[in-house]
């Protein structure tokens, strides 16, 4: 019998039991893929508003128009060609949110944003959450109840804490502004892309964007960004010593702290089409606390994948042409940088070319992440070779040529060759 009215809504609600496996609610979340349990084994009853708040708090970067002209071109918009750069920006933005604000942070005004699809929050709401949320809630409940004096102290400092968070929230968004001076804005990314033979108006693949993001972060001179770096895997291999070397390199001689790292791994999930056998692997990856999403999409249409529901991927869509926002002015509007509602797409429609991102706060965090991800790779690998690997040592130990990059040439000759190959065939299948 066909369900109608409230019954239909309830039916759709229950189908959302695994809707936000990557929208975790604090940095101590756990969803152990190694246990072999299905995602449904870990869900708990949740709150629709909490889901909305968490999703909307992510930074949404879309096509823009009427921005300052891109140098060397006539473009004042990226509509129709810049979607992979935008999804790359979203992944990097999520890494920076984790770095500066933490996984528990949400935008206080998230629920005030206008929802362009208001019905979706009635019929397609999430009524279940992952065990990670349960763990975060139970962890909070175990804390000692503050005394009256402690509460007064917390109250005095809460405004300062919220103000700091809002400053960083705005600062992160401003780094992705559509102006030549924005550190990770479209203009800068295109400038770095030129070193690999790309120009404004070209199609950028997920692998090329990974290298462009790495170079943009390496070249950023903002004081706040000296504690984070990006590593891009070579031929589906993460060389642990190379990662740790990047984390332990500091521009300031008196700074002994190791850096946070965003690890980007370009992979291919099949030949001409995505192999459905990789579905569980992708779901497992998106369930890891270290994952900051996937730059992927459909053929010639890029999306930022942030979670999954059953056999579908949940994503943020950059294919909305919005007006230019000048992020250099004080109190610039934030609404167009936050997506009011999620979308989902069948895994079968996913383009096989993608780049997976992980965030590790320090060297110890990276070591834990590599162990956990390696275990998951072994479990999910149905063939002799996993989709990507973590190996000990440096790339040079495996006969890879290490070329020093000239200051006036942002990409080494080895990088240029690799990027040229990525531009034509994305990468070689194992």
KEROLO-860302 format. One record per residue (C-alpha): residue number from 1; residue in three letters; x, y, z. Coordinates in Angstrom, 3 decimals. Last residue first. Layout:
# residues N
<node NUM, "ALA", <X, Y, Z>>
...
# end
This chain:
# residues 430
<node 430, "UNK", <47.718, -0.354, -11.041>>
<node 429, "UNK", <45.856, 2.128, -13.174>>
<node 428, "UNK", <47.836, 5.127, -14.378>>
<node 427, "UNK", <46.697, 8.615, -13.538>>
<node 426, "UNK", <44.501, 11.507, -14.700>>
<node 425, "UNK", <44.909, 10.533, -18.408>>
<node 424, "UNK", <45.689, 13.800, -20.138>>
<node 423, "UNK", <46.049, 16.342, -17.341>>
<node 422, "UNK", <47.437, 13.769, -14.930>>
<node 421, "UNK", <50.246, 13.039, -17.402>>
<node 420, "UNK", <51.054, 16.734, -17.638>>
<node 419, "UNK", <50.979, 16.911, -13.848>>
<node 418, "UNK", <53.527, 14.120, -13.560>>
<node 417, "UNK", <55.821, 15.679, -16.122>>
<node 416, "UNK", <55.514, 19.068, -14.448>>
<node 415, "UNK", <56.212, 17.558, -11.043>>
<node 414, "UNK", <59.435, 15.942, -12.287>>
<node 413, "UNK", <60.497, 19.235, -13.885>>
<node 412, "UNK", <59.930, 20.961, -10.542>>
<node 411, "UNK", <56.847, 23.115, -10.022>>
<node 410, "UNK", <56.950, 26.637, -8.559>>
<node 409, "UNK", <59.680, 27.819, -10.923>>
<node 408, "UNK", <61.166, 31.112, -9.722>>
<node 407, "UNK", <62.184, 29.665, -6.355>>
<node 406, "UNK", <63.730, 26.656, -8.078>>
<node 405, "UNK", <62.357, 23.354, -6.856>>
<node 404, "UNK", <64.883, 20.766, -5.759>>
<node 403, "UNK", <64.427, 17.518, -7.611>>
<node 402, "UNK", <64.014, 14.182, -5.848>>
<node 401, "UNK", <64.089, 11.368, -8.365>>
<node 400, "UNK", <62.093, 8.342, -7.258>>
<node 399, "UNK", <64.244, 5.246, -6.890>>
<node 398, "UNK", <62.263, 3.740, -3.975>>
<node 397, "UNK", <64.423, 5.255, -1.254>>
<node 396, "UNK", <63.886, 8.603, -2.962>>
<node 395, "UNK", <60.190, 8.349, -2.073>>
<node 394, "UNK", <61.172, 8.404, 1.574>>
<node 393, "UNK", <60.741, 5.654, 4.141>>
<node 392, "UNK", <57.815, 3.586, 5.357>>
<node 391, "UNK", <54.914, 2.828, 3.032>>
<node 390, "UNK", <51.273, 3.899, 3.061>>
<node 389, "UNK", <49.260, 2.441, 0.200>>
<node 388, "UNK", <46.590, 3.256, -2.369>>
<node 387, "UNK", <43.720, 1.347, -4.003>>
<node 386, "UNK", <44.967, -1.881, -2.437>>
<node 385, "UNK", <46.759, -4.480, -4.630>>
<node 384, "UNK", <46.099, -8.211, -4.609>>
<node 383, "UNK", <42.347, -7.866, -5.065>>
<node 382, "UNK", <39.383, -7.542, -2.746>>
<node 381, "UNK", <40.963, -4.715, -0.763>>
<node 380, "UNK", <38.463, -3.532, 1.864>>
<node 379, "UNK", <40.045, -5.237, 4.864>>
<node 378, "UNK", <43.596, -4.364, 3.872>>
<node 377, "UNK", <42.622, -0.767, 3.127>>
<node 376, "UNK", <40.896, -0.437, 6.509>>
<node 375, "UNK", <44.005, -1.612, 8.300>>
<node 374, "UNK", <46.111, 0.835, 6.296>>
<node 373, "UNK", <43.711, 3.688, 7.150>>
<node 372, "UNK", <44.038, 2.980, 10.860>>
<node 371, "UNK", <47.816, 2.706, 10.795>>
<node 370, "UNK", <48.216, 5.793, 8.604>>
<node 369, "UNK", <45.847, 7.762, 10.842>>
<node 368, "UNK", <47.679, 6.858, 14.033>>
<node 367, "UNK", <51.006, 7.874, 12.506>>
<node 366, "UNK", <49.498, 11.093, 11.162>>
<node 365, "UNK", <48.058, 11.985, 14.579>>
<node 364, "UNK", <51.448, 11.424, 16.141>>
<node 363, "UNK", <53.018, 13.710, 13.548>>
<node 362, "UNK", <50.511, 16.516, 14.124>>
<node 361, "UNK", <46.928, 17.613, 13.376>>
<node 360, "UNK", <46.211, 15.064, 10.650>>
<node 359, "UNK", <43.680, 15.898, 7.912>>
<node 358, "UNK", <42.770, 13.465, 5.125>>
<node 357, "UNK", <41.658, 14.116, 1.541>>
<node 356, "UNK", <40.684, 11.740, -1.274>>
<node 355, "UNK", <41.123, 12.810, -4.902>>
<node 354, "UNK", <38.844, 11.483, -7.621>>
<node 353, "UNK", <38.768, 9.901, -11.059>>
<node 352, "UNK", <36.217, 7.055, -11.298>>
<node 351, "UNK", <33.332, 9.440, -12.124>>
<node 350, "UNK", <30.436, 8.719, -9.780>>
<node 349, "UNK", <27.135, 7.640, -11.308>>
<node 348, "UNK", <27.212, 4.207, -9.652>>
<node 347, "UNK", <27.629, 5.872, -6.255>>
<node 346, "UNK", <24.109, 7.272, -6.628>>
<node 345, "UNK", <23.978, 10.994, -5.935>>
<node 344, "UNK", <22.882, 13.062, -2.951>>
<node 343, "UNK", <22.280, 16.727, -2.324>>
<node 342, "UNK", <22.552, 18.720, 0.875>>
<node 341, "UNK", <20.656, 21.850, 1.931>>
<node 340, "UNK", <21.314, 25.495, 2.867>>
<node 339, "UNK", <24.904, 25.645, 1.557>>
<node 338, "UNK", <27.068, 28.213, 3.316>>
<node 337, "UNK", <29.264, 30.757, 1.523>>
<node 336, "UNK", <26.279, 32.661, 0.097>>
<node 335, "UNK", <25.124, 33.557, 3.621>>
<node 334, "UNK", <28.373, 35.102, 4.815>>
<node 333, "UNK", <27.807, 38.781, 3.988>>
<node 332, "UNK", <30.952, 40.948, 4.335>>
<node 331, "UNK", <31.375, 42.253, 7.886>>
<node 330, "UNK", <34.310, 44.505, 7.030>>
<node 329, "UNK", <35.209, 44.677, 3.362>>
<node 328, "UNK", <37.947, 42.492, 1.923>>
<node 327, "UNK", <35.564, 39.630, 1.202>>
<node 326, "UNK", <34.099, 41.438, -1.809>>
<node 325, "UNK", <31.330, 39.073, -2.860>>
<node 324, "UNK", <30.928, 38.255, -6.549>>
<node 323, "UNK", <27.464, 37.154, -7.611>>
<node 322, "UNK", <26.460, 33.511, -7.573>>
<node 321, "UNK", <26.571, 30.950, -10.364>>
<node 320, "UNK", <25.464, 27.673, -8.823>>
<node 319, "UNK", <27.326, 24.571, -9.981>>
<node 318, "UNK", <29.514, 24.198, -6.863>>
<node 317, "UNK", <27.425, 21.310, -5.469>>
<node 316, "UNK", <28.002, 19.988, -1.965>>
<node 315, "UNK", <27.737, 16.232, -1.672>>
<node 314, "UNK", <26.105, 13.209, -0.098>>
<node 313, "UNK", <27.016, 9.932, -1.781>>
<node 312, "UNK", <24.419, 7.231, -2.390>>
<node 311, "UNK", <24.460, 3.511, -1.666>>
<node 310, "UNK", <23.065, 3.851, 1.890>>
<node 309, "UNK", <23.511, 7.512, 2.781>>
<node 308, "UNK", <26.937, 9.005, 2.297>>
<node 307, "UNK", <29.252, 11.773, 3.433>>
<node 306, "UNK", <31.301, 14.811, 2.338>>
<node 305, "UNK", <31.623, 14.509, -1.429>>
<node 304, "UNK", <32.623, 17.790, -3.077>>
<node 303, "UNK", <31.229, 17.682, -6.602>>
<node 302, "UNK", <32.787, 18.015, -10.065>>
<node 301, "UNK", <30.984, 17.769, -13.395>>
<node 300, "UNK", <32.998, 16.598, -16.395>>
<node 299, "UNK", <32.005, 12.963, -15.738>>
<node 298, "UNK", <30.182, 12.856, -12.377>>
<node 297, "UNK", <31.775, 14.048, -9.175>>
<node 296, "UNK", <35.046, 13.889, -7.309>>
<node 295, "UNK", <37.067, 15.826, -4.772>>
<node 294, "UNK", <36.579, 13.688, -1.671>>
<node 293, "UNK", <36.059, 14.637, 1.948>>
<node 292, "UNK", <37.943, 15.757, 5.045>>
<node 291, "UNK", <38.757, 12.220, 6.222>>
<node 290, "UNK", <40.611, 11.891, 9.526>>
<node 289, "UNK", <37.613, 10.710, 11.548>>
<node 288, "UNK", <37.104, 7.857, 9.134>>
<node 287, "UNK", <33.536, 7.268, 7.920>>
<node 286, "UNK", <34.191, 8.788, 4.486>>
<node 285, "UNK", <36.930, 6.211, 3.937>>
<node 284, "UNK", <34.655, 3.331, 4.930>>
<node 283, "UNK", <31.935, 4.529, 2.582>>
<node 282, "UNK", <34.501, 4.782, -0.208>>
<node 281, "UNK", <35.752, 1.251, 0.492>>
<node 280, "UNK", <32.227, -0.137, 0.710>>
<node 279, "UNK", <31.458, 1.333, -2.709>>
<node 278, "UNK", <34.688, 0.155, -4.356>>
<node 277, "UNK", <33.082, -3.027, -5.710>>
<node 276, "UNK", <30.765, -0.778, -7.743>>
<node 275, "UNK", <33.657, -0.139, -10.139>>
<node 274, "UNK", <33.397, 3.443, -11.363>>
<node 273, "UNK", <33.243, 3.681, -15.123>>
<node 272, "UNK", <35.882, 4.014, -17.836>>
<node 271, "UNK", <38.330, 2.035, -15.737>>
<node 270, "UNK", <37.803, 1.756, -11.983>>
<node 269, "UNK", <37.936, 3.796, -8.813>>
<node 268, "UNK", <40.897, 5.949, -9.772>>
<node 267, "UNK", <43.017, 7.601, -7.110>>
<node 266, "UNK", <44.517, 11.004, -6.294>>
<node 265, "UNK", <45.555, 11.036, -2.612>>
<node 264, "UNK", <45.660, 14.364, -0.791>>
<node 263, "UNK", <47.109, 14.453, 2.719>>
<node 262, "UNK", <46.372, 17.604, 4.723>>
<node 261, "UNK", <49.116, 18.070, 7.281>>
<node 260, "UNK", <49.390, 19.702, 10.699>>
<node 259, "UNK", <52.832, 20.946, 11.493>>
<node 258, "UNK", <55.325, 19.833, 14.113>>
<node 257, "UNK", <56.188, 22.323, 16.837>>
<node 256, "UNK", <59.862, 23.253, 17.146>>
<node 255, "UNK", <59.491, 26.915, 16.230>>
<node 254, "UNK", <62.658, 28.892, 17.047>>
<node 253, "UNK", <64.078, 28.455, 13.551>>
<node 252, "UNK", <60.925, 29.863, 11.967>>
<node 251, "UNK", <60.227, 28.502, 8.478>>
<node 250, "UNK", <59.404, 25.127, 10.000>>
<node 249, "UNK", <59.927, 21.667, 8.577>>
<node 248, "UNK", <58.747, 18.907, 10.933>>
<node 247, "UNK", <55.429, 18.274, 9.172>>
<node 246, "UNK", <57.053, 18.176, 5.751>>
<node 245, "UNK", <59.637, 15.667, 6.993>>
<node 244, "UNK", <56.824, 13.615, 8.536>>
<node 243, "UNK", <55.055, 13.374, 5.174>>
<node 242, "UNK", <58.252, 12.410, 3.338>>
<node 241, "UNK", <58.998, 9.794, 5.996>>
<node 240, "UNK", <55.538, 8.285, 5.551>>
<node 239, "UNK", <55.686, 7.869, 1.785>>
<node 238, "UNK", <52.048, 7.886, 0.669>>
<node 237, "UNK", <51.608, 5.855, -2.533>>
<node 236, "UNK", <48.854, 6.168, -5.158>>
<node 235, "UNK", <51.365, 7.215, -7.837>>
<node 234, "UNK", <52.883, 9.883, -5.597>>
<node 233, "UNK", <50.623, 11.065, -2.782>>
<node 232, "UNK", <50.149, 14.806, -2.365>>
<node 231, "UNK", <51.264, 16.359, 0.934>>
<node 230, "UNK", <49.835, 19.637, 2.200>>
<node 229, "UNK", <51.111, 21.883, 4.992>>
<node 228, "UNK", <49.858, 23.512, 8.195>>
<node 227, "UNK", <51.485, 25.500, 11.006>>
<node 226, "UNK", <52.761, 28.370, 8.856>>
<node 225, "UNK", <49.209, 29.238, 7.867>>
<node 224, "UNK", <48.437, 31.725, 10.654>>
<node 223, "UNK", <51.509, 33.774, 9.772>>
<node 222, "UNK", <50.288, 34.310, 6.170>>
<node 221, "UNK", <53.087, 33.483, 3.741>>
<node 220, "UNK", <51.147, 31.135, 1.476>>
<node 219, "UNK", <53.531, 29.513, -1.013>>
<node 218, "UNK", <53.298, 26.020, 0.452>>
<node 217, "UNK", <49.519, 26.299, 0.752>>
<node 216, "UNK", <49.131, 27.321, -2.895>>
<node 215, "UNK", <51.575, 24.640, -4.040>>
<node 214, "UNK", <49.629, 21.903, -2.313>>
<node 213, "UNK", <46.333, 23.226, -3.649>>
<node 212, "UNK", <47.710, 23.171, -7.215>>
<node 211, "UNK", <48.949, 19.617, -6.719>>
<node 210, "UNK", <45.520, 18.412, -5.595>>
<node 209, "UNK", <43.857, 20.373, -8.408>>
<node 208, "UNK", <45.896, 18.416, -10.965>>
<node 207, "UNK", <44.711, 15.142, -9.431>>
<node 206, "UNK", <41.029, 16.164, -9.354>>
<node 205, "UNK", <41.018, 17.194, -13.032>>
<node 204, "UNK", <40.992, 20.809, -14.211>>
<node 203, "UNK", <39.129, 21.642, -17.427>>
<node 202, "UNK", <40.475, 24.780, -19.058>>
<node 201, "UNK", <38.775, 28.192, -18.970>>
<node 200, "UNK", <41.615, 29.895, -17.127>>
<node 199, "UNK", <44.907, 28.233, -17.966>>
<node 198, "UNK", <46.648, 24.919, -17.399>>
<node 197, "UNK", <50.161, 24.010, -18.545>>
<node 196, "UNK", <51.406, 22.762, -15.188>>
<node 195, "UNK", <52.945, 26.092, -14.193>>
<node 194, "UNK", <49.757, 27.765, -15.371>>
<node 193, "UNK", <47.921, 25.942, -12.583>>
<node 192, "UNK", <49.751, 28.049, -10.012>>
<node 191, "UNK", <48.266, 31.215, -11.498>>
<node 190, "UNK", <44.884, 29.516, -11.791>>
<node 189, "UNK", <44.958, 28.744, -8.068>>
<node 188, "UNK", <45.852, 32.347, -7.255>>
<node 187, "UNK", <42.973, 33.815, -9.270>>
<node 186, "UNK", <40.480, 31.255, -7.947>>
<node 185, "UNK", <41.145, 32.233, -4.360>>
<node 184, "UNK", <43.461, 30.316, -2.064>>
<node 183, "UNK", <45.595, 33.225, -0.854>>
<node 182, "UNK", <43.140, 35.972, -1.831>>
<node 181, "UNK", <45.125, 38.814, -3.415>>
<node 180, "UNK", <43.926, 38.343, -7.007>>
<node 179, "UNK", <40.260, 38.441, -5.971>>
<node 178, "UNK", <37.574, 35.798, -5.770>>
<node 177, "UNK", <37.746, 35.151, -2.036>>
<node 176, "UNK", <39.037, 31.811, -0.755>>
<node 175, "UNK", <41.305, 33.285, 1.948>>
<node 174, "UNK", <38.353, 35.479, 2.957>>
<node 173, "UNK", <36.362, 32.375, 3.919>>
<node 172, "UNK", <39.102, 31.296, 6.319>>
<node 171, "UNK", <39.291, 34.794, 7.830>>
<node 170, "UNK", <35.547, 34.965, 8.332>>
<node 169, "UNK", <35.457, 31.736, 10.311>>
<node 168, "UNK", <38.689, 32.701, 12.057>>
<node 167, "UNK", <37.167, 35.937, 13.338>>
<node 166, "UNK", <33.937, 34.111, 14.206>>
<node 165, "UNK", <35.845, 31.596, 16.291>>
<node 164, "UNK", <37.718, 34.310, 18.157>>
<node 163, "UNK", <34.452, 36.119, 18.899>>
<node 162, "UNK", <32.876, 32.926, 20.155>>
<node 161, "UNK", <35.817, 32.333, 22.487>>
<node 160, "UNK", <35.738, 35.914, 23.766>>
<node 159, "UNK", <31.991, 35.620, 24.422>>
<node 158, "UNK", <32.510, 32.328, 26.225>>
<node 157, "UNK", <35.193, 33.759, 28.507>>
<node 156, "UNK", <32.959, 35.508, 31.003>>
<node 155, "UNK", <30.382, 32.688, 30.935>>
<node 154, "UNK", <33.068, 30.073, 31.543>>
<node 153, "UNK", <34.351, 32.037, 34.528>>
<node 152, "UNK", <30.848, 32.400, 35.933>>
<node 151, "UNK", <30.237, 28.684, 35.420>>
<node 150, "UNK", <33.473, 27.898, 37.254>>
<node 149, "UNK", <32.352, 30.060, 40.170>>
<node 148, "UNK", <29.006, 28.236, 40.312>>
<node 147, "UNK", <30.709, 24.866, 40.195>>
<node 146, "UNK", <31.126, 23.059, 36.915>>
<node 145, "UNK", <29.595, 19.598, 36.500>>
<node 144, "UNK", <32.417, 17.111, 36.084>>
<node 143, "UNK", <32.791, 15.792, 32.576>>
<node 142, "UNK", <31.255, 12.403, 31.885>>
<node 141, "UNK", <28.327, 13.956, 30.036>>
<node 140, "UNK", <30.666, 15.458, 27.458>>
<node 139, "UNK", <32.156, 12.086, 26.661>>
<node 138, "UNK", <28.694, 10.577, 26.378>>
<node 137, "UNK", <27.745, 13.232, 23.849>>
<node 136, "UNK", <30.934, 12.817, 21.854>>
<node 135, "UNK", <30.589, 9.051, 21.836>>
<node 134, "UNK", <26.972, 9.276, 20.698>>
<node 133, "UNK", <28.030, 11.624, 17.928>>
<node 132, "UNK", <30.675, 9.144, 16.841>>
<node 131, "UNK", <28.101, 6.384, 17.005>>
<node 130, "UNK", <26.558, 7.840, 13.883>>
<node 129, "UNK", <23.330, 9.788, 13.744>>
<node 128, "UNK", <19.738, 8.950, 13.014>>
<node 127, "UNK", <16.723, 11.146, 12.335>>
<node 126, "UNK", <18.095, 12.842, 9.229>>
<node 125, "UNK", <15.518, 14.808, 7.340>>
<node 124, "UNK", <14.298, 14.001, 3.860>>
<node 123, "UNK", <10.578, 14.780, 4.074>>
<node 122, "UNK", <10.570, 17.836, 6.281>>
<node 121, "UNK", <14.070, 19.214, 5.704>>
<node 120, "UNK", <13.663, 18.685, 1.984>>
<node 119, "UNK", <10.516, 20.792, 1.963>>
<node 118, "UNK", <12.514, 23.957, 2.570>>
<node 117, "UNK", <14.583, 23.604, -0.584>>
<node 116, "UNK", <16.210, 27.013, -0.937>>
<node 115, "UNK", <16.666, 27.147, 2.837>>
<node 114, "UNK", <17.317, 30.677, 4.044>>
<node 113, "UNK", <20.062, 30.771, 6.651>>
<node 112, "UNK", <18.939, 31.230, 10.224>>
<node 111, "UNK", <19.853, 27.679, 11.214>>
<node 110, "UNK", <23.522, 28.268, 10.454>>
<node 109, "UNK", <23.758, 31.517, 12.415>>
<node 108, "UNK", <25.906, 30.083, 15.221>>
<node 107, "UNK", <28.297, 28.431, 12.703>>
<node 106, "UNK", <29.296, 25.062, 14.073>>
<node 105, "UNK", <32.501, 24.003, 15.793>>
<node 104, "UNK", <32.836, 20.466, 17.159>>
<node 103, "UNK", <35.317, 19.431, 14.472>>
<node 102, "UNK", <37.895, 22.004, 15.504>>
<node 101, "UNK", <38.096, 25.758, 14.834>>
<node 100, "UNK", <41.567, 26.418, 13.401>>
<node 99, "UNK", <42.694, 23.080, 12.003>>
<node 98, "UNK", <39.288, 21.481, 11.520>>
<node 97, "UNK", <38.021, 24.569, 9.682>>
<node 96, "UNK", <41.258, 24.631, 7.686>>
<node 95, "UNK", <40.700, 21.052, 6.528>>
<node 94, "UNK", <37.125, 21.921, 5.596>>
<node 93, "UNK", <38.385, 24.883, 3.565>>
<node 92, "UNK", <40.850, 22.624, 1.742>>
<node 91, "UNK", <38.011, 20.294, 0.729>>
<node 90, "UNK", <35.845, 23.224, -0.326>>
<node 89, "UNK", <38.664, 24.784, -2.371>>
<node 88, "UNK", <39.165, 21.507, -4.204>>
<node 87, "UNK", <35.449, 21.474, -4.946>>
<node 86, "UNK", <35.768, 24.997, -6.359>>
<node 85, "UNK", <38.813, 24.147, -8.499>>
<node 84, "UNK", <36.874, 21.174, -9.787>>
<node 83, "UNK", <33.889, 23.420, -10.675>>
<node 82, "UNK", <35.854, 26.073, -12.583>>
<node 81, "UNK", <34.744, 25.406, -16.177>>
<node 80, "UNK", <31.098, 26.291, -16.820>>
<node 79, "UNK", <30.857, 29.412, -14.701>>
<node 78, "UNK", <34.336, 30.627, -13.766>>
<node 77, "UNK", <33.473, 34.309, -14.101>>
<node 76, "UNK", <35.327, 37.534, -14.931>>
<node 75, "UNK", <37.283, 35.860, -17.730>>
<node 74, "UNK", <39.060, 37.953, -20.369>>
<node 73, "UNK", <42.370, 36.204, -19.845>>
<node 72, "UNK", <45.989, 36.812, -18.909>>
<node 71, "UNK", <45.150, 37.882, -15.373>>
<node 70, "UNK", <41.680, 36.864, -14.253>>
<node 69, "UNK", <39.347, 39.854, -14.371>>
<node 68, "UNK", <38.018, 41.008, -11.034>>
<node 67, "UNK", <34.735, 39.220, -10.082>>
<node 66, "UNK", <31.543, 39.702, -12.051>>
<node 65, "UNK", <30.475, 36.071, -11.719>>
<node 64, "UNK", <30.957, 33.314, -9.165>>
<node 63, "UNK", <30.799, 29.516, -9.388>>
<node 62, "UNK", <30.528, 27.929, -5.992>>
<node 61, "UNK", <32.327, 27.617, -2.663>>
<node 60, "UNK", <30.390, 26.235, 0.298>>
<node 59, "UNK", <32.084, 26.326, 3.699>>
<node 58, "UNK", <30.696, 23.752, 6.091>>
<node 57, "UNK", <28.442, 25.201, 8.790>>
<node 56, "UNK", <25.352, 24.310, 6.748>>
<node 55, "UNK", <26.018, 20.599, 7.239>>
<node 54, "UNK", <26.544, 20.769, 10.994>>
<node 53, "UNK", <23.583, 23.044, 11.610>>
<node 52, "UNK", <21.288, 20.940, 9.473>>
<node 51, "UNK", <22.306, 17.741, 11.260>>
<node 50, "UNK", <21.874, 19.357, 14.661>>
<node 49, "UNK", <18.475, 20.674, 13.555>>
<node 48, "UNK", <17.321, 17.216, 12.558>>
<node 47, "UNK", <18.198, 15.727, 15.928>>
<node 46, "UNK", <19.519, 12.260, 16.416>>
<node 45, "UNK", <18.555, 8.717, 17.270>>
<node 44, "UNK", <21.588, 6.499, 17.132>>
<node 43, "UNK", <23.443, 4.761, 14.351>>
<node 42, "UNK", <26.317, 2.333, 14.861>>
<node 41, "UNK", <24.983, -0.977, 13.582>>
<node 40, "UNK", <23.601, 0.809, 10.522>>
<node 39, "UNK", <27.149, 1.546, 9.403>>
<node 38, "UNK", <27.782, -2.166, 9.042>>
<node 37, "UNK", <30.143, -3.843, 11.449>>
<node 36, "UNK", <33.440, -5.232, 10.179>>
<node 35, "UNK", <35.214, -4.002, 13.294>>
<node 34, "UNK", <38.014, -2.556, 11.160>>
<node 33, "UNK", <35.691, 0.157, 9.887>>
<node 32, "UNK", <35.717, 1.605, 13.382>>
<node 31, "UNK", <33.370, 4.614, 13.618>>
<node 30, "UNK", <34.954, 6.720, 16.309>>
<node 29, "UNK", <34.610, 10.418, 17.102>>
<node 28, "UNK", <37.140, 12.195, 19.236>>
<node 27, "UNK", <37.272, 15.317, 17.065>>
<node 26, "UNK", <33.637, 16.181, 17.532>>
<node 25, "UNK", <30.325, 15.954, 15.746>>
<node 24, "UNK", <30.863, 13.806, 12.701>>
<node 23, "UNK", <29.363, 14.722, 9.367>>
<node 22, "UNK", <31.172, 11.847, 7.662>>
<node 21, "UNK", <28.539, 9.230, 8.336>>
<node 20, "UNK", <25.751, 11.650, 7.562>>
<node 19, "UNK", <22.854, 9.839, 6.048>>
<node 18, "UNK", <23.168, 6.412, 7.600>>
<node 17, "UNK", <19.654, 6.104, 8.966>>
<node 16, "UNK", <18.080, 8.275, 6.243>>
<node 15, "UNK", <15.596, 5.609, 5.195>>
<node 14, "UNK", <13.823, 6.093, 8.532>>
<node 13, "UNK", <13.016, 9.679, 7.658>>
<node 12, "UNK", <11.629, 8.750, 4.275>>
<node 11, "UNK", <9.152, 6.346, 5.823>>
<node 10, "UNK", <8.191, 8.861, 8.469>>
<node 9, "UNK", <7.481, 11.463, 5.783>>
<node 8, "UNK", <5.412, 8.975, 3.794>>
<node 7, "UNK", <3.430, 8.001, 6.877>>
<node 6, "UNK", <2.784, 11.663, 7.661>>
<node 5, "UNK", <1.051, 12.220, 4.357>>
<node 4, "UNK", <0.784, 9.105, 2.176>>
<node 3, "UNK", <2.215, 5.593, 2.098>>
<node 2, "UNK", <1.372, 3.446, -0.891>>
<node 1, "UNK", <0.000, 0.000, 0.000>>
# end
